[in-house]
Amino acid sequence: MDNNLKFGEKLIKMEGVCVGIDDCSISVDLKGRLGFFKAPKRMFICDVEPKVGQEFGWMMSFPEQLSPEVNEKYFSNIEKERRKQKEMQARLNNKEE
């Protein structure tokens, strides 16, 4: 565990309902209108094949900001991906016209 966390000791039981399954991941709507959670299948512990509508539960803490600084490497990669997606969308739009 990262020692930078100030509030890392407070674990909370979270629950949700499976709303989607694909080849690689499971999507869960959190109970209490807390949002949406999607994670790789390998992160889920299941006795049987998961199905839409099943409930899941786990322990977690609230995400905590580690630093006020932007991680330039990740930010750069995010911007590159956004530009690439925008260019691809523009090409698709031009082909449709």
C-alpha positions in Angstrom: 0.0 0.0 0.0 1.2 3.5 -0.8 2.3 5.4 2.3 1.3 8.7 0.7 -2.4 8.0 1.5 -3.7 10.0 4.5 -7.1 8.3 4.6 -6.3 4.8 3.4 -7.4 2.9 6.5 -11.1 3.6 6.1 -12.6 0.6 4.2 -16.2 0.8 3.1 -18.4 -2.1 1.8 -19.6 -1.3 -1.7 -22.3 -3.2 -3.6 -23.7 -3.1 -7.1 -25.6 -4.9 -9.8 -24.0 -6.3 -12.9 -25.2 -4.4 -15.9 -22.9 -5.6 -18.6 -20.3 -8.3 -19.4 -18.0 -8.5 -22.4 -14.9 -10.7 -23.2 -12.6 -8.7 -20.9 -14.7 -6.9 -18.3 -17.7 -6.7 -16.0 -19.7 -3.5 -15.6 -21.5 -2.8 -12.3 -24.0 0.0 -11.3 -23.2 0.9 -7.7 -26.1 0.9 -5.3 -27.2 4.2 -3.8 -26.7 6.1 -7.1 -23.0 6.2 -6.5 -22.1 5.7 -10.1 -20.7 3.0 -12.4 -17.7 0.6 -12.0 -16.0 -1.3 -14.7 -13.1 -3.7 -14.1 -11.3 -6.6 -15.9 -12.9 -10.0 -15.3 -9.8 -11.2 -13.7 -10.5 -8.8 -10.8 -13.8 -10.5 -9.9 -14.0 -13.6 -7.7 -16.8 -15.8 -9.0 -17.9 -19.3 -8.2 -20.0 -19.5 -11.3 -20.0 -17.6 -14.6 -21.2 -14.0 -13.9 -24.5 -12.9 -15.3 -26.2 -9.5 -15.8 -28.5 -8.8 -12.8 -26.2 -10.5 -10.3 -25.1 -8.5 -7.3 -21.4 -8.0 -6.4 -19.8 -6.6 -3.2 -16.3 -5.5 -2.3 -14.4 -3.4 0.2 -12.8 -0.2 -0.9 -11.9 3.2 0.2 -12.6 6.6 -1.4 -10.1 7.5 -4.2 -7.6 10.0 -2.8 -5.6 12.6 -4.8 -1.9 11.7 -4.4 -0.5 15.0 -5.6 -1.5 18.4 -6.9 0.9 17.9 -9.8 -0.2 16.5 -13.2 1.6 13.4 -14.3 2.8 14.7 -17.7 3.4 11.2 -19.1 -0.2 10.1 -18.6 -1.6 13.5 -19.6 0.4 13.4 -22.9 -0.9 9.9 -23.6 -4.5 10.9 -22.9 -4.2 13.9 -25.2 -2.6 11.8 -28.0 -5.5 9.3 -27.7 -8.1 12.1 -27.8 -6.5 13.6 -30.9 -6.4 10.2 -32.6 -10.1 9.6 -31.8 -11.0 13.0 -33.1 -9.1 12.4 -36.4 -10.7 9.0 -36.8 -14.2 10.5 -36.3 -13.4 13.3 -38.8 -12.4 10.8 -41.4 -15.6 8.8 -40.8 -17.7 11.9 -41.1 -15.9 12.9 -44.4 -16.6 9.4 -45.9 -20.3 9.7 -45.0 -20.7 12.9 -46.9 
